[in-house]
Amino acid sequence: MQSPSLPPLRIVQTAYVVADLDAAILRWHRCFGLGPFIVRRHIRLTNTLYRGNPMPLDISAAHVQSGDMQIELVCQHNPEPSAFRDMFAPGEEGLHHIAMFPQDYAATVAHYEALGFPVATELVTGEGRGAAYLDTRPLMGHMLEVYRVNDSLHAFYRLIAEAARDWDGRELLMEVDNGSAQRP
């Protein structure tokens, strides 16, 4: 039974922590034939909190579309605590989170916190995109990413979906920096 205070939520992404981003891209491509992978290295973060306290976070990510679902591979480069390190030590890999586009970011985060699932990491990117990673491990065995939905996020998701739809199989990677794509 759904909570009357929260509209239905759409899961848009499944994400995995990986130890080596480039090796993981090759594995995922070999196993599933997916491509191209939209890669952001050392993502510029302007504000990162770990369990309410400022904490540096250095991550890279690769995104690929599989049907209606986006797959994200995330690699944390620094050793500091984060939602990623809460689940995986350096060198470990596995399913980390599912992500959703809420209608109301603050209300959705508050809803899950009221259910006893605290924000493990909250971040904002240089492009103004952001998210909270809620520690829903007792409920689902993994984290839940709640996006701060904006036009930049929708454009990024469109870029990933269109790249997969139009992919000719030649270039496996498309490097993205600050919202603009460059072929390597």
RADAHU-V305308 format. One record per backbone hydrogen bond with DSSP energy under -0.5 kcal/mol. NH is the residue of the N-H (numbers start at 1). CO is the residue of the C=O. E is the energy in kcal/mol with one decimal. If there is no record, write none. Layout:
# RADAHU-V305308
NH/CO/E ; NH/CO/E
This chain:
# RADAHU-V305308
6/3/-1.5 ; 11/9/-0.6 ; 12/99/-2.6 ; 13/99/-1.1 ; 14/70/-2.3 ; 15/97/-3.1 ; 16/72/-2.7 ; 17/94/-2.6 ; 18/74/-3.1 ; 24/20/-2.4 ; 25/21/-2.4 ; 26/22/-1.9 ; 27/23/-2.2 ; 28/24/-2.9 ; 29/25/-2.5 ; 30/26/-2.6 ; 31/27/-2.6 ; 32/28/-2.5 ; 33/29/-2.7 ; 34/28/-0.6 ; 37/172/-3.3 ; 38/36/-0.6 ; 38/63/-3.3 ; 39/37/-0.7 ; 39/174/-2.5 ; 40/61/-3.1 ; 43/59/-2.6 ; 45/43/-0.6 ; 46/124/-2.3 ; 47/124/-1.2 ; 49/122/-3.0 ; 50/53/-3.5 ; 51/49/-0.6 ; 51/120/-2.2 ; 53/50/-1.8 ; 55/48/-1.9 ; 59/57/-0.5 ; 60/75/-2.1 ; 61/40/-2.8 ; 62/73/-2.3 ; 63/38/-2.5 ; 64/71/-2.3 ; 66/69/-3.3 ; 69/66/-1.9 ; 70/12/-1.9 ; 71/64/-3.3 ; 72/14/-2.2 ; 73/62/-2.9 ; 74/16/-3.0 ; 75/60/-2.6 ; 77/58/-3.4 ; 77/75/-0.5 ; 78/58/-0.8 ; 86/82/-1.9 ; 87/83/-0.6 ; 87/84/-0.9 ; 88/84/-2.2 ; 92/89/-2.5 ; 94/17/-1.9 ; 96/15/-2.9 ; 97/15/-1.4 ; 98/143/-1.2 ; 99/13/-2.2 ; 100/145/-1.9 ; 101/10/-1.2 ; 102/100/-0.7 ; 108/104/-2.3 ; 109/105/-2.7 ; 110/106/-2.5 ; 111/107/-2.2 ; 112/108/-2.1 ; 113/109/-2.4 ; 114/110/-2.5 ; 115/111/-1.1 ; 116/113/-1.6 ; 117/112/-2.5 ; 118/116/-0.7 ; 120/118/-0.6 ; 120/133/-3.1 ; 121/133/-1.2 ; 122/49/-2.2 ; 123/131/-2.5 ; 124/47/-1.5 ; 125/129/-3.8 ; 126/44/-2.4 ; 128/125/-1.9 ; 130/148/-0.7 ; 131/123/-2.0 ; 132/146/-2.1 ; 133/121/-3.4 ; 134/132/-0.7 ; 134/144/-3.3 ; 135/118/-3.2 ; 136/134/-1.9 ; 139/136/-1.0 ; 140/136/-3.1 ; 141/136/-0.7 ; 141/137/-1.7 ; 143/96/-3.0 ; 144/134/-2.0 ; 145/98/-3.3 ; 146/132/-3.0 ; 146/144/-0.6 ; 147/100/-2.0 ; 147/145/-0.6 ; 148/130/-2.9 ; 149/147/-0.9 ; 154/150/-2.1 ; 155/151/-2.5 ; 156/152/-2.2 ; 157/153/-2.5 ; 158/154/-2.3 ; 159/155/-2.4 ; 160/156/-2.0 ; 161/157/-2.4 ; 162/158/-3.1 ; 163/159/-2.2 ; 164/160/-1.8 ; 165/161/-2.3 ; 166/162/-2.4 ; 167/164/-0.8 ; 172/170/-0.6 ; 174/37/-2.5 ; 175/182/-1.2 ; 176/39/-3.3 ; 177/180/-2.3 ; 180/177/-1.7 ; 182/175/-3.1 ; 184/173/-0.6
